[in-house]
Amino acid sequence: MPAESAEPDGAIETRGLEPVPDHERGGRVRELVPTWVAANISVLLLTMGAGLVIFNGLNLWQVLVVAVVAPVVSYGLVGLISIAGKRGGAPGMALSRAVFGQRGNLFPGALIWIARWGWETINAVSGAYAVLTVLDLLFGVKSNTVLIVVTLLLFVGCTFLVSGLGINALRVCSRWSTYLFGGFSVAVLGYLVAETDWSAVFAKPAGSTAMMVAGIGTIAAGGLSWVPSGPDFTRYLPRTASSRGMVGATIGGAALVVVPMVLMGAVMAVGTPDLATAQDPVSFIGELLPTWIAVPYLLVALVGMLLINSMSMYSAGFTAQTLGIRVPRAWAVSVNAAISLVFGFLLMVVATSFFGSFISFLTLLAVAFSAWIGVFGVDLWRGRAYDARALLDTGRSSAYWYRGGFAWQAMTAWGAALLVGLLFTKVDWFAGPLAGTWIGGNGLGWVAGIVTSGLLYAVLPHAAGPARTERPEGAGPEAEREPAGSLSN
């Protein structure tokens, strides 16, 4: 008899870091498709697609290549790391304790938690701009400081509510937003096909291969930010769930949104070249589309951006708990909500260039996450099985205490990769000494980070782990350690 979730749809999730026992696991791999569709429903993809044309100088065919390759690379990594969720039944940053040690995990955990502040701020600002644009289109209400504060409060408040409810609420919202956004995107695409000057679009000369590579890195950076969160959304899947299916569903769900949105942004940029440089990344939709399409499209996109932030805050709550913040997950989320309010206000009122700030943030975000990805990925490939009791035991008795609470092999590889990634990175206000090389010039600092951490961790000796692997409550024989190098069921 198949396992069923103990928490029905709509129930408030009360489980925190503790691994999910087998008898509470249910669901199907295909449910990951709407999850990763919802994670990408953002009008920022239109702006990024426009940036590929305006700043990178690419033509439509090159943009198509970028739009296809980027989600395959980034969400392929999300899918692979998600396999740890079904193995260990716990959130990604809790499973990371087995790799870095109970104390060592605090360092990548803190960095990833801080990085989420920026991601949630960007999405809160985009959502607030969407509300302001709708108010302007329908009622002629113009933006002002008071209205900015009110819209930010409303958006972040709704985000806090949905993320606090937990995984089942996110699944329901993701499924319906997928249907709605898909329908309205088809309407927008149809309008663009009919109204666009295609001769001007196809007359655009090709850009350099280097700019294509850099474009792939820019689009992929958003997906990389979800890699540590992948296990958070697969820990309720049964252990028998197909690993290949999980990777395919993750890539497919993301690509369903990323490819058409980036292409639409590129087409829009040909007729509106100032799109990518606008301080407000949303209002251009009201200028390019008729109100009867623009308003419902923005409202649906607003729901999507709310879901993106809800998913991010959902994972951030777990990350905060792994850092020792001893409050329920829903309350841990409130810290990120408050921070995104403050930073969002500064970005909307003080910053002079949204797009420049956004690209700089994405670049640094990718570097911050890449160092962790390489170490955790190699550890997963080795066939890591997770001791449920040791994950929750943060004291010296934990099997994941290692030496003084640190797995020095993982910490060494992570620290070295972080340094290497920064050496090759260049943003508006920072440039590493190797940023002018081919790797740095093509925006591949994050790739250098993943390769460095993965190779270094692979050649260093294994950390001494548990003498035996304890299965979580209700686990069957399939929970035993998988052979090294196995990413199968």
QUICORQUI-V68058 format. One record per backbone hydrogen bond with DSSP energy under -1.0 kcal/mol. NH is the residue of the N-H (numbers start at 0). CO is the residue of the C=O. E is the energy in kcal/mol with one decimal. If there is no record, write none. Layout:
nh = {NH	NH}
co = {CO	CO}
e = {E	E}
//
This chain:
nh = {10	12	19	21	23	24	25	30	31	32	35	36	37	38	39	40	41	44	46	47	48	49	50	51	53	54	55	57	62	63	64	65	66	67	68	69	71	72	73	74	76	77	78	79	80	81	82	83	84	86	87	88	94	95	96	97	99	100	101	102	103	104	105	106	108	109	110	111	112	113	114	115	118	119	120	121	122	123	124	125	126	127	128	129	130	131	132	133	134	135	136	137	138	139	140	147	148	149	150	151	152	153	154	155	156	157	158	159	160	161	162	163	164	165	169	170	171	172	173	174	175	176	177	178	179	180	181	182	183	184	185	186	187	188	189	190	191	192	193	194	195	197	200	201	202	203	211	212	213	214	215	216	217	218	219	220	223	224	225	226	229	231	232	233	234	236	240	245	246	247	248	249	250	251	252	253	254	255	256	257	258	260	261	262	263	264	265	266	267	268	271	274	284	287	288	292	293	294	296	297	298	299	300	301	302	303	304	305	306	307	308	309	310	311	312	313	314	315	316	318	319	320	321	322	323	324	325	326	331	332	336	337	338	339	340	341	342	343	344	345	346	347	348	349	350	356	357	358	359	360	361	362	363	364	365	366	367	368	369	370	372	373	374	375	376	377	378	379	380	381	382	383	390	391	392	397	400	402	404	405	406	410	411	412	413	414	415	416	417	418	419	420	421	422	423	424	426	431	433	434	436	440	441	442	443	447	448	449	450	451	452	453	454	455	456	457	458	459	474	478	479	484	485}
co = {7	164	88	472	20	21	235	27	28	29	31	32	33	34	36	37	39	41	42	43	44	45	46	47	49	50	50	51	58	59	60	61	62	63	64	65	67	68	69	70	72	73	74	75	76	77	79	80	81	82	83	84	90	91	93	94	95	96	399	404	404	100	102	103	104	105	106	107	108	109	110	111	114	115	116	117	118	119	120	121	122	123	124	125	126	127	128	129	130	131	132	133	134	135	134	143	144	145	146	147	148	149	150	151	152	153	154	155	156	157	158	159	160	161	165	166	167	168	169	170	171	172	173	174	175	176	177	178	179	180	181	182	183	184	185	186	187	188	189	190	191	195	196	197	198	200	207	208	209	210	211	212	213	214	215	216	219	220	222	223	226	228	229	230	230	233	237	241	242	243	244	245	246	247	248	249	250	251	253	253	254	256	257	258	259	260	261	262	263	264	267	271	281	283	284	289	289	290	292	293	294	295	296	297	298	299	300	301	302	303	304	305	306	307	308	309	310	311	312	314	315	316	317	318	320	319	323	324	327	328	332	333	334	335	336	337	338	339	340	341	342	343	344	345	345	352	353	354	355	356	357	358	359	360	361	362	363	364	365	366	368	369	370	371	372	373	374	375	376	377	379	378	386	387	388	394	397	405	400	402	99	406	407	408	409	410	411	412	413	414	415	416	417	418	419	421	429	424	422	431	433	436	437	439	438	443	444	445	446	447	448	449	450	451	452	453	454	455	471	475	476	380	482}
e = {-2.3	-3.4	-2.1	-1.2	-1.7	-1.6	-1.9	-1.6	-2.4	-1.3	-2.2	-1.7	-2.6	-1.3	-1.7	-1.1	-2.0	-1.6	-1.4	-2.5	-2.4	-2.2	-2.0	-1.5	-2.8	-2.1	-1.7	-2.3	-2.3	-2.1	-1.7	-2.3	-2.9	-1.6	-2.7	-2.4	-1.1	-2.4	-2.7	-1.8	-1.4	-1.6	-2.5	-2.2	-2.5	-1.7	-1.1	-1.6	-1.5	-1.6	-2.9	-2.5	-2.2	-1.5	-1.3	-1.4	-2.5	-2.0	-1.7	-2.1	-2.3	-2.4	-1.5	-1.4	-2.0	-2.2	-1.9	-2.6	-2.4	-2.4	-2.3	-1.6	-1.6	-2.8	-2.1	-2.6	-2.0	-2.2	-2.6	-2.2	-2.5	-2.4	-2.5	-1.9	-2.0	-2.4	-2.3	-2.1	-2.4	-1.9	-2.6	-2.6	-2.2	-1.3	-1.4	-2.4	-2.0	-2.3	-2.7	-2.2	-2.4	-2.4	-2.5	-2.8	-2.4	-2.3	-2.2	-2.6	-1.9	-2.3	-2.6	-1.9	-1.2	-1.0	-1.8	-2.2	-2.1	-2.4	-2.5	-2.1	-1.9	-2.4	-1.8	-1.4	-2.3	-2.8	-2.1	-2.1	-2.3	-2.3	-1.7	-1.4	-2.3	-2.7	-2.4	-2.0	-2.5	-2.4	-1.8	-2.2	-2.2	-1.4	-1.5	-2.8	-1.0	-1.0	-1.3	-2.4	-2.3	-2.0	-2.3	-2.0	-2.0	-2.5	-2.7	-1.4	-2.2	-1.2	-1.8	-1.4	-1.3	-1.2	-1.4	-1.1	-1.1	-1.6	-1.9	-1.9	-2.1	-2.7	-2.8	-1.9	-2.4	-2.8	-2.3	-1.8	-2.8	-1.8	-1.3	-2.8	-1.6	-2.1	-2.5	-2.0	-2.5	-2.3	-1.9	-2.3	-2.5	-1.8	-1.6	-2.0	-2.2	-2.2	-2.2	-1.7	-3.0	-2.3	-2.0	-2.6	-2.2	-2.3	-2.6	-2.3	-1.7	-2.0	-2.8	-2.2	-2.1	-2.4	-2.1	-2.2	-2.9	-2.3	-2.9	-2.3	-2.0	-2.5	-2.1	-2.2	-2.6	-1.6	-2.1	-1.0	-1.6	-1.8	-1.1	-2.1	-2.2	-1.7	-1.9	-2.3	-2.0	-2.5	-1.5	-1.8	-2.7	-2.0	-2.0	-1.8	-2.3	-2.1	-2.2	-2.3	-1.8	-1.8	-2.6	-2.7	-2.1	-2.2	-2.5	-2.3	-2.1	-2.7	-2.4	-1.5	-2.4	-2.1	-2.0	-1.2	-2.1	-2.0	-1.2	-2.7	-2.7	-1.9	-2.1	-2.2	-2.4	-1.7	-1.8	-1.1	-2.0	-1.1	-1.2	-1.7	-1.5	-1.9	-1.7	-1.2	-2.3	-2.3	-2.4	-2.0	-2.5	-2.6	-2.3	-2.1	-2.2	-1.9	-2.5	-2.7	-1.8	-1.9	-1.2	-1.2	-3.7	-3.3	-2.3	-1.9	-1.5	-3.5	-1.4	-1.7	-2.6	-2.2	-1.7	-2.2	-2.7	-2.3	-2.5	-2.5	-2.6	-2.3	-2.2	-1.9	-1.7	-1.4	-2.2	-1.9	-2.0	-3.8	-1.9}
//
